[in-house]
Amino acid sequence: MKKVRITAVRQSEYRDLMEQYENPISHACDVVVGQEWVSVNGECPPGLCPSAWASMREFVESLSRGEGNFFDGWMRNPMSAMISCNDGFRPVSFLLEVVE
């Protein structure tokens, strides 16, 4: 199986939605832009947010099996994917790419 590098490339924050819908919380997300993890055997790497993993798991598993070209040419690199976590208030975008 192939290793898959997971890189946090952007984090957004929607203050208007947070103010309108979110209950105040003291701690949200520990992910830092530029942070990287490597998935081995299609498994969740240590330290990766469980919610983010739930959003990307199927893509990582497919890439680790050597499958790619999601949605018929969606990514310039067919052995990669751009996935966001499911936090609607402060989503993080992750680049997934096979490591040779």
VOGUMI-556055 format. One record per residue: residue in three letters; y negated, z negated, x of N, C-alpha, C in turn. Coordinates in steps of 0.1 Angstrom, whole numbers, plus 5000, padded with zeros to 4 digits. Last residue first. Layout:
BEGIN
alaYZXYZXYZX...
//
This chain:
BEGIN
glu491450285055492550355061493150265073val490550155025490350135040491650185046val489050264996490250255004489850245019glu486550084979486950204987488150164995leu484149994956485549984959485950104967leu481149834952481749954957483149924961phe479849664924480749664936481149804939ser477049504910477749634912478549624925val476649234888476749274902477549404902pro474449134861475649204867475549234881arg473348914845473048934859474249004866phe474048934818472748884821472348914836gly476649024815475549104809474149054812asp479149034836478048944833476849024827asn481349184845481049184831479949084827cys480549384874481149274868480749264853ser480949734879480149624877480949504871ile482049974903482349894892481349774891met482850274917481650184915481850104902ala485450374939484950354925483750254926ser487450604959486450494957486150484942met488550844967489250724969488350604968pro486751054964487651034953488550904955asn483451034969484650994976485750964966arg481851084947481951174958483151154966met483351014915482750964927482851074938trp484351174893483251084891482551044904gly486551344892485451374901484251284899asp488151244868488051384873486751414881phe488350964865487451044856487151184862phe489150904899488950854885488050944878asn490450954924489851064916489651024901gly493550784929492050784929491550894920glu496150614945495650694934494150684935gly497250444963496850574968496350664957arg497450184955498750274954498450414959ser494950094957495850044967497150124967leu493750224935493450264948494450224959ser495050064915495250214915494950264929glu493949814920495449834920495749984922val491249864916491749824929493249844930phe491249924889490850024898491349984912glu492149684877492949804875492549914885arg490049494886491449484890492249614889met487449474878487849574888489249584891ser487149264860486449394857486949504866ala488449054872488949104859488349244856trp486749014894488049064896488649124883ala484548894881484349024887485749094889ser485848654874485348744864485048884869pro486448534899487548574890487048674879cys484848634929484648584915485748624906leu486748584959486048684949486048614935gly488148414974486748394973486048484964pro490748624984490248494983488748494983pro491248924964491048864977490448714975cys493949004943492548954943492348884957glu495949284954495749144949494249104951gly496849514966496249524952496049384946asn497549464992498649484982498149474968val494449314997495749355003496849354992ser491049364996492249344988493449394995val488449215012489449315013490649275005trp484949185007486249125006487149245008glu481449125015482649205014483849125013gln477949125007479249045009480349145007gly475849264998476249285012477649215015val474549014977474549164981474949174995val476748754969475548794977475648944980val477948544943478048674951476648704957asp477748324927477748304942477748434950cys476048264897476848354905476648324920ala475148004883475648134877476648204886his474147694873474847764884475447894878ser472947584852472347544865472947634876ile471747744822472847704831472247674844pro470747764788470347734802471547694810asn472248024770472047884771471647854786glu470848344763471648264772471248114771tyr469048504747470448474743471148364751gln466348524757466648534743468048484739glu466548484784465648404776465948404762met468248694791468648554794467848454785leu466848914784468148884777468548744779asp464748894802464448904788465748864780arg466048904827465448784823465148784808tyr468549034841467849074828467248944822glu469149144872468949024864468049064853ser471649284895470449294886470349164879gln472649354927472749254916471449274908arg474749574947473449544940473749434929val477049564962475949654966474649634959ala479749414975478649384966477449464970thr482749574982481449544987480449524975ile485949574991485149554979483849504985arg488549785003487349705006486449694994val491949785001490749824994489649724998lys494849915018493849805016492649865009lys497750055003496450065011495649945008met501250005008500050005000498850005009
//
